[in-house]
Amino acid sequence: MMILKDILYKVTLNTVVGSTGVSINNIHFDSRNIKKADLFVAVTGSVVDGHKFIDVAIKSGATGIICETLPKNLVEGVSYIEVDSSTKALAIIASNFYGSPSENLKLVGVTGTNGKTTIASLLWQLFKKAGYKVGLLSTVKIIVDNTEHKATHTTPDSLTINKYLKEMNEAGVEFCFMEVSSHGIHQNRIEGLCFEGSIFTNLSHDHLDYHNTFAEYRDVKKAFFDGLSAKAFALVNTDDKNGLVMLQNTKAKKYTYALKGYADYKAQILENQFGGLLLKLNNSEVWTRLVGNFNAYNVLAIYATAELLGLEKVEILRMISELESVSGRFQYTISDEKITAIVDYAHTPDALKNVLETINSIRTKNEELITVVGCGGDRDKIKRPKMGHIASALSTKVIFTSDNPRSEKPEAILEEIEKGVEPQNFKKIVTISDRKQAIKMACQLAQPNDIILIAGKGHETYQEIKGERFDFDDYKIVQEFLKQLQK
């Protein structure tokens, strides 16, 4: 329980009606969760406007209301606080309510189109190996030291973030690594958090269903760096032209990493094979089990971050060699018939291109590269033909299939993907809307030494169709079909 005026510390208030001296038991932005003496924050969402549920919240016992527009009928005994942005207020209130937990550990945010999950997860692994208590807030899972929780969003809502950060404080966690999505930044979910540092990976076509233009998408990412303090560090990939854009207005200490251009942290790929990478990191050689050019960038970012956080170089290199790949990120299995099946989360044109180019750089070209790929429904439609073009151009055979169709018809999504296929590649493609049957077909087509790539869903263990989630794990399904072929 806290006093309302204490929860409102650092929140910009427009109008206050009623007392700020009332006690608050809990905070919610979903009126269905409100109980006696709770604070209800009316958030204007993309689908639902929380202001419509202020009366419901009060009937359920809310004694405080945060809103952007005061209701016409004010209930006596209820405190109303009018603000410019309910989401921004919610984030600051959440931090205050949980005792500013981000200030009691070293929080590092990772943003960019690709690589966020891998970098955040591997940093968690590395710092655990170094003997620290570590937290993780990622797409795949949330970890408080050794306790795992399921994740529902890349960047959770601000109440959830601060709740878990508080748990981390109580568990003695010293470092926390967090994925920071463009949605999370734009919706003010990270407002009020104290970051020790931030990492920018890259920027390519994604989420233009949400951000209207690429420039808007870029500027939202940049806002994260603009808000860093002078005590923090900003580490950016300068092989991406947007890397230096991120640094333009930041007060943070600036550091760069790159494989191609000049940077503070440099890497060179000495060997690249399915078993892993041999890298030269700032004049030191290291072997890693991670595969591909894109993972060379990820390893370099991890190396740089660990050093900026005070770990010894020799120890960092030793631990990098012990890191295990992240679930659904270039996760592969090899059957008794020597068929290699790779499951990867690649769901953007750039990510798919990176994975396919990596496989093509390693394979001998005597094998077939069979790609199974689709695109999610109710999401950015512009990228669909681009995905079709890349998959058909860089594979020897392609099976277009459903990803998470959500409320859209799978056949309509597949038609849009096919529009990107050039005439000379038509003979390579097959369309099977049932994802399980598509994976089965890929396994039946594969001969010894062939490679199957199943892209788009990675770590996800479900398929979302017409509002329902069905159990579906690409990795388990391909393993089952490959075993059936062995019988």
N, C-alpha and C positions, 0 to 999 in steps of 0.2 A: 504494500500500500504506500502511495506517495501523495503529496499535496499537489494540486493542479498547477499552482504557480511555479513549483520546482520543475515539473515536467515541461513547462513552457519556456525554460531557459534557452536563450538564443533564437527563439522563434519570433519572426516579425509579425506583430499583431496589428490588424486593421481596426477591429471593433471588439470590445469585450462587454458582454451582457451577463450580469450575475457575478457571483463570487469566484475568485481564483483560489480561495482558501479551502475549497472542498477536497475531501479525500478521494483518491482514485484507486480502485482495486486492480484494474487491468485495462488494456488498450486493445481495441479491435476496429478494423475497417469493414468487417462483414457483420451486418446487423443481427444475423442469426446466432452469433456467438456472444452477444451482449448479455451480461447479468447485472445484478444490483451494484450500483456505485462504479460502473465502468465508464470509460471514455470512448465515445464513438467518433471516428474520423471519417467524414463523408468524402470519399474519393470519386472523382469523375473518371470512370474507366472507359475503355474503347467500346465496351458492350453495355455495361450497366453504370448508371449514375447513382452513387451512394446517397446523394441529397434526397432522393425519393424515399429513402428508408429511415430518415431522421425520426419520424413519428414512431415507427416500429421499434427503433432503438430505445427511445424514451419509455415506451410502454414495457419494454423488457428490463428497464431499470437504469438506463444510462443517466448519469448526473452531469456529464460534460459532453459538449458537441463541438467538434472542429469542423468548419465548413468554409467554402469559398463565397457562398451567398447565404445570408441569414434567412431562416424561414419567416413567412408572414406572421404566423401565429407562434409566439414564444411562450413556452410553458414555465410557470413560476417554479422556482427551486432548481431549475436546470441552468447550468452555465454554458453560454454560447461564445465561441471564439471564432471570429471571422479572419481569414488569412487569404493571401494571394494564391498560394499553392498548397493544397491539402497534402499532396504527396511529399513535398519538401518538408512541410511541418511534421508529417508522420515520421519521416526518417530522423529528424532532430529529436522529436519526442521519444521515439524508440530508444535512441542512444542515451538520452537522459534517464529514461525509466529503468534501463538495465545498467546504469552506472558508468556510462561512457567506456564500454569494454574494449573498444579498438585502441584506446590509449594505453592499455595495460599489457599489450603484446606487440610484436612487430608484424604488421599486416602488409602484405605485398599483393597488388592487383595485377592481373594479366589480361590484356585486351588485344583485339585484333580479329580478323575474320577466321583464320585457321591457327591451330597450335595452342589455344588457350588451355584446353583440358590436359593435353600432354605435358605442357610446361608446369602447370600448377600441380598436377599429380606427381610428376617426377621430382619436383622440388620437395613435396611432402615426403616422398620416399627417401631422398638424399638426406634431408635433415633428420629423419628418423634414424637412418644409418649412422649419422653423426652423434646420436645419443640425446637428441632434444625431444621434448614433448611438442608435437606439431598438430596444427589444425588444417583442414582442407574444406573449401566451399567450392564445389565444382558441379558440372553438368552430370557427371556420373554418380557422385556421392558426396555426402558431407561427413567429415571425420573429426571427432573431438578426441584428440590423442589416439586411443585405441578403439573408441566406440564409433561404429558406422551408422549413418542414417541415410535413407533414400533421398535423393534430390528430385525436385519437381521442375525447377527452372534453372537456367544457366546462372542467373543472378537472382537469388530468392528475394521476397519482399523484405522491406527494411526491418519489420518486426522480427521476422525469422532470422535475418542476418544477426541482429543484435542479441537475440535470445541465444543463438549458438555461440557467439563471441563471448557472452557472459558465462556459458558453460565451459568454454575454453579457459577463461580466467580462473574459474573454480577448480579446473583440472590441472592448473599450473602450466598451460600451454605458453610457449615463448614465441613461436613463429606461426603465422597463418598465411596460407596461399589461397588466393581467391580469384575465380574467373569473373571478369567484369564485362558484361555484354552491353551492346549499344542500347538495347531495350532498358536494361538496368540503369544506365546513365541517364537516358532520356526521361525515365519515369522517377528520377530522383531517389532511387533505392539506396544509393551509396552516399547520399548527402549526410554530412555530419560525421562520417567515418574518418579516422586518423590513419593515413597510409604512410608506411615507412618507405615504400617505393612502388613503382609501376613499370610494367614491361609492355611494349608495343611489338606485336609479331609481324603483321602485314595487313593489307586491306585489299579486298577484291569483291567481286559482285556477290552480294547477299543482302537479305532483309529489305529489298527495295519495295516490298509490299507494305512495309511499315514506314521506312524513311523514303520520302518521295523521290529523292535524287541521291546520286553517289556523293555529291558535295555535302549534303545534309548528314548522310551516314558518317562521312569522314569528320565533320565538325562536331558531331556528338561524341565520337571517340576522343577528339582533341580536348573537349570540355573536361574530361577526366584529368588530363595532364595540366590544363590551365588551373585546376583547383588544388594542385599539390602544394605543400608548404616548402619553404626553403630548406628544411631539415631532411626532406625526402630525396630519393634519387629517381630519375627518369631514364630508363634503358630502352633504346629503340633500335629496330632493324633498319639500317640506312640503305640496304639493297632495295628496299621498298621506298619509292619516292615520297611516300606520305610520312616516313619516319621522321624526317627533319621538320615537317609541318607540325607534328605533335610537340616538338620542343620550342616552337616559336615564342609562346607566351608563358611558359612554365617558370616558376620560381625555383623548382627543384634542381639538384645537381644533375648535369647532363652527361650521359654515357651512351656510346653507340656500339653496335655489333654488326658484322657483315661477313659474307663469304667472298664477295666480289670486290667491293670498294674499300677505301681506307676507313678504319674504325678503331675504337679503343680495344675492342675484343674481336680477334680475327680467327677464322677457321679455314682449314683446307682439307678436302676429302682425299685421302691417300688410297683407300680401298672401299668399295661399295658392293656388298653381296647379300644374299638372303640371310646369312648368319649374322650380319651386322656391318658396322662402319669402323674403319680406322681413320681417325681424325688427328690433325695437328691443330691444337688450340693454343694460340699465342706461344708458339715454339715448343710446346709439349705434346707428345704423342699420347693418344688414348684410344682404346678399343671399347666400343659400345655395342650392345645387342640390338640397338635401334637401327632401323633400316631406312635408307633413302636420303636424298638431298634435303627434303623438308625437315627431317629429323636432325640433320647436321645443324640447321638453324636452331632447332629446339634445344639441342645439347649445348650449343654455344650460349644461348640465353640462360640456361640453367647454370652453366659454369660462371658466367659473368655475375649473375644474381647472387650465387653462393659466396663469391669473393667480395662483392659489395656489402654483404651481410656479415662479413668478418671471418669466414672459414678459411683454413689454410689451403693453398693451391694443391699441394701434394695429396692432401686428404680428399679434396674435391675430385681430383682425377681418379683416385682409387675408387671412390664411391660411384662415379659415373660409369665405370667399367662393370659395376655390379647391378646397375639399374635394370628393372624388368619393364617390358613394354606395357602400355596402358590398355585395358580392356577395350576392344573394338577399334583400336588404332593400329593398323597394319598387323593385326593379329592373325597368325597363320598356322595351318596344320598341314602335315604331309602324310598322305595315305601310303599303304604298303605298295601300291602301284606307282608310287613316286608322283602322284598328282598333288600339286601344291594349291591349297585353297586359302585365300586371303580375305579377311573381313575388315572393312574400313568404313569409318564414319563419313567419308568424303561425300558431302551433299551440296557442295558449291562447285561451279565450273573450275575454279582455280585448284581446289583440293583434289578433284577428280583427275585433272590434268597432272598434278604433282605425283599422285599415286601411280597413274599409268606410265608416266615418263620414268619413274623410279623402276618399275617392273621391267620396262623395255630396256633400260640401261644395264640391268643385271642379267636378263635372260639371253640365251644364245641365238635366238630367232629361229631355232629348229622346232620350237614348241608352239602350240597354240596359246593365245591369251584370250580367254573367254570371260567377258565382263557381264555381270548381272547388275542392272542399275535402274532406278526410277526417280521420281520427284514427288515431294510431299504435296498433298492437296491443301487448299486454302492458304497458300503461301506464294511467294514471289514467282509469278508466271513467266517473267522475262527470261529467267535463266534456263527454262526447260529445253528450248531448241539448242542452246549452247551446250547443255549436258549431252544431248543427243549427238551433236557434232563431234565433241571431244571423244566420247565413248566409241563412236563408230570409226573415227579417224585413227585412234591409237590402239585399237584391239583388233584381233583377227576374227573374232566372232563376238556378237553382242546380243544379249537377251534383255529387251526393255520390259520392265515389270512394275508392279505397284510398290510404292514406298509406304507412307502413311496417307492414304487417299483422303482421310477425314470425311468431309461432307461432299466432296466432288466425286464424279463418276471416274473410275480408274481409266476407262477407255478414252475419255476426253483428255486426261493428262497425258496418256501415251501418244495420242495423236499430235499433241503440241511438242513432245520430245522428238518425235519422228521428223518434224518439220526441219530440224537442224541437220539431218543426215544428207550428205552430198550424194549425187547420183551414183558415183563410182563405189560407194559404200553400201548401197541398198542390199546387195547380195550377202552382206555380213550379218544383217539383222533379222531377229525373230522377235515377235511380241507375244508375251504370255502374261496376262494381267494377274493371275494367281501367283504370288511370290514363291510359295513353297514349290509349286510345279516348275517355276522358272529355275529355281536352284537345282531341282531334280534333273531337269533337262541339261543344265550346265555340267553336272556330274556325269550324265550319260554320254555327252559329247566328248568329254575329256579322255585323252589317251595318256599312257605313262609319260611323265615329264611335263605335261601341260600345266598351265596355271589358270586358276579360276579366281577372279576378283568379284566379291559381292560387296557393292558399295552403297552408301547412303544411310544405313541405320546403325552400324557399328555396335556400340554397347547396349543399344535399346533391346529390351526383352519383350516387346509388345508390338502389335500393329494396330493402328487406330483407324477404324472404319465406321462411318456414320455415327460418331459419338461414342462408340464402344471400343474398349481396348481388349485385344485378344493376345494370349501368350504367343510370342514369336521371337525366336532367338536365332539369327542368321548363323552364328558359329555352331550352335548345337545341331541345327538342321543340316548344314553341309557335312558335318562330321558323320551324322547318321546315314546320309545318302552315300558317302564315300565308303562307309563300312559295309553297306548293302552290296556295293559293287565288288567287294572282296570275297563275298560268299560264293 
